[in-house]
């Protein structure tokens, strides 16, 4: 059996309890006796609401068990413990009335410091009001689960968060713990349907009007009866909304919220009409979701229209380029046909004119003899040797040309992602066509290399590139294709030069 501590220890513990809990000596003795002179449990019991509301742990219950017939005084404190009541009833053969199951209640906080801190918090909230950042914890400690999605930030930040997430604001202006406030929390804010709707369409912000920000907002909104719910639409301060902003709440500077619905008690002390509040919140949430879906559909339709317009412009540009290229090719073909039709007349004119004597025919016998003499002179080449050297030089040049052509064709053609591109079509005298894309910053020299090296035959060996519209020769090989007007596409003609 546990023994009572000495008088000196009891006086010391009583004095400690009086300093912590600020109770008089009689209440302190009663608390300590109920807790077997354990100071920490006595403090917990006091802050839990007094002797009648506190249940000290069974392990430290008094061991003395007075009979049920003479229970009085301090023994009533022991009888308030369910375990001891059950033991006494069992010993006397009675069946006590079942009390609340202690396992369903939250265990008391461990230690007197936690209880003391909680008590100070309650006192500060009752005097200064509940901070908006603490509303969710305060709500859960008062009413339990479920808890609406409170914004743990200032009104301005909550408005920005709601706008970014595409939600409405549900503002709760609270003044004090009243039956109306409890009815609001339990019948509306903890309604299962409302919790689901609020989590989907609303961001809730709680404000105690004892606080500066919430009190200022209540005055700006002309709220005089509490508790009050305000449904607001966050707005961007754009030029199109200036007329609407005149009826909107601006707090802080530059942050606009347009009040949609106000739900207040009919008169002070009464409750907010539950059915009316539930219907209004559900209706506005449904309208808001419909507007979001309509806005999303508009964005999708606008993006699809932009994409269709872009494809149409690209198709029109491509058709225009193809038509322009076809016109250029047609003009080139007409020019060549005109040149072919005029060539027979030129041939007839040449045949009618007397033939000019060849240099070899005019050579004197002495010159012919001298030529024969020189061919036999040492150190000179005969005509057969000259032809062999020329053929060898032509073979080397042709091999070099083909090799360079392979190198050019091995390089990938540039695309629009690389920058401005010139698409060139080259028509050869044989009727063959070559086509390749070049960067607008490349020079004409590279086009000449392509035209010379990428042909199947180097005929003619010397040539010049011409444009048809306007008809002009391209001779400045250091110029860029951009400066020559060959971007975005052009048709070129390869013309032989007289040797």
Buried (B, 14 or more C-beta within 10 A) or exposed (E): EEEEBEEEEBEEBBEBBBEBBEBEEEBBBBBBBBBBBBBBBBBBBBBBEEBEEBBBBEEEBBEEBBEBEEEEEEBEBBBBBBEBBBBBBEEEEEEEEEEEEEEEEEEBBEEBEEBBEBBEBEEEBEEEBBBBEBBBBBBEEEBEEBBBBBBBBBBBBBBBBBBEEBBBBBBBBBBEEBEBBBBBBBBBBBBEEBBEBBBEBBBBBBBBBBBEBBBBBBEEBEBEBBBBBBBBBBBEEEEEBEEEBEEBBBBEEEBBBBBBBBBBBEEEEEBBBBEEBBEBBBEBBEEBBEEEEEEEEEEEEEEEEEEEEEEEEEEEEEEEEEEBBEEBBEBBEEBBEEEEEEEEEEEEEEEEEEEEEEEEEEEEEEEEEEEEEEEEEEEEEEEEEEEEEEEEEEEEEEEEBBEBBEEBEEEEEBEEEEEEBBBBBBBBEEEEEBEBBBBBBBBBEBBBBBBBBBBEEBEBBEBBBBBBEEEEEBEEEEBBBBBBEBBBBBBBBBEEEEE
